Amino acid sequence: MDSSNTSGRNELDQAKLLLDHCQFEYNDLSDTWRDIERKAQGEIAIVGIFLIGGLTFLRFFIPENLVAFGLIALSMAILVVSALLAISALLVDEVETVQPIGDVREFLKSCSGEDALRAYLDRWEIVNTDLSNKNYRKSAWVLRSQYALMGGVIGLAIGVLVATACGISVSH
């Protein structure tokens, strides 16, 4: 067997392995993107539920204690901030993409084999790095939103407990 032919095939096999890895990484990053967006959407729904509960409490039960009323109102404001942070994670962000396969074929024809492969793998690296960085930013918004949600829910719970301990009256 010709050794140059064997080494060329090994290089091609390695290049195929690298390309498969890049595609796998891209698919994984895309799944992460969708998971972050689902988490942000779910968090917005949870915030909405607690806001409705807080508004209902304030509408039907007037706390005798202004501290409890203020704490509930402040907690609801924190919940609104939580929703805004989660919405920030959902803002559409332009993401780098890999060229469609038809364009790649044209690109490969215009370059030598090794140069074309290197350029295509470099493009995958740019795309995957960009998507990874944007996933990180999106997840940071969701994390901030979760902290605000926890603070809002804890504040709401304490406000309701204080109002209950001080006695509440039903408004008509």
N, C-alpha and C positions, 0 to 999 in steps of 0.2 A: 504494500500500500504506500502511496506517495505521502511523505511526511508533511509537505506543505498543504496538501489537501486535508489531511487529518487536523493540522493546527488551525486551518481556516474553519473547519467544521466545529472544532472546539470553541473557537472565538464566537462563531455564530450561535452555538448552544449557550454560551455564557451571556451573550447579548440578549438572547430570547429569555433567559432566566432573569436578567436585570429588568427587561421590559415587563415581564409577568409580575415581578415584584413591585414595580412602579404602578401598574394597573391595580394590583391588590391593595397597595397603600392608598391609592386614590379612592377606591371603593370603600375602604374602611373609613377614610376621612369624610366621605360623602354620607355614610351612615351616621357618623358622629354629628355632622351638621344637622341632619334630620332629627336625631335624638335631642339635641340642644333646643331645636325649634319646638319640638313636642313638649319638652319640659317647660319652656317659657310660656307656651299656650296654656298648659295645665295650671301653671302658677297664676296666670291672669284670671282664670276661672275661679281658683281658690280665693284670690283676693276679692273678686266680685261677691262671692258667697259671704265672706266676713264683712264686707262693706254693707251688704243688704242687712245682715244680722245687726250690725252696729246702728244703722239708720232706723231699723225697726225698734230696737231697744230705746233709742232716743225719742222716737216718735210716740211710742205707747207708754213708756215708763220714764217719768221725769225724776232724775235722781235728786234727792233732798240735799245732797252734798255737791257743791260746785266743783270740788276737787275731782270727784268721780266723773262728773259731766265733762270737765276739761280733759281728763285723762282719756275718756272714750273718744272725744272729738280729736284729740291729738293722735291717738292710735289710728283713727280712721284716715287722718292726713298721712300718716306713715304708710298705711296700706295703699293709698293712692300713689305715693312715691314708689312703692314696691311694684305696682302695676306698670308705672312708667318705665322703670328699670327693665322689667321683663319685655315690654314693648321695644325698648332699645335693642334688645337681643334679636328681635325679629326684623329689624330694619334690613331691607335688601342691600346686600353688599356685593359689588361686582367681584367676581371670582375669575381668576385666570383659567383658561381652558386649553386642552390639548387640541391640536388641529384635527378636523375630521379626516378619516382614512383616505378619502379621495385627494385631499390636499397633501397628505403625507406622501402618497405615491408620486405626485408631481415634484415634491420637495426632494425625495430620494433620487429621482431621475436627474435632478440638477446638481447633485453632490456626488462625491465619490462615496463608496460604501461605508468606510470607517467614519468619515466626516459626517455623513448623513446620520449614521447611528448615534454618534456622539452628540450631535445637535438635537436629535429627537429625545435622547435620554436627558439631556440638559433641560429641554422644554418640560419634560415630566417632572424634573426636580423643581423647577420654578413653580409649576402648577401645584404640586403637592405641598411645597413650603408655604405658598400663598394660602392654600386652603387650611393648612394646619394653623397658621397665624390667625386667620379669621375665626376658626373654631375656638381658639384660645380667647379671643376678644369677646365672642358671643357668650362663651361659658362664664367669663368674668362678669358680664352684665347679669346673667342669670344668678350667679352666686350673690352679687350685691342685692338683687331682688329678693333672694331667699332670706338674707339677713334682715332686710327691712320687713319682710313678711313675718318672720319670727318676732321681731320687735313689736310690730303692730298687733299681732295676735296676743302676745303676752300682755301688752298694755291694755288691750280691749278686755282681756280676762280679768286683770286687776281692777280696771274701772268698773266692770260689772259686779265683781265681788265687793268692792267698796260701796257701790250704790246699794247693793243688796243688804250689806251690813248696816248701812245707815237708814235703811227703809226706803222703799220706793212707792210712789203713788201712780196709779194708772191715770193717764190723761184721757180726756173724753173728747 
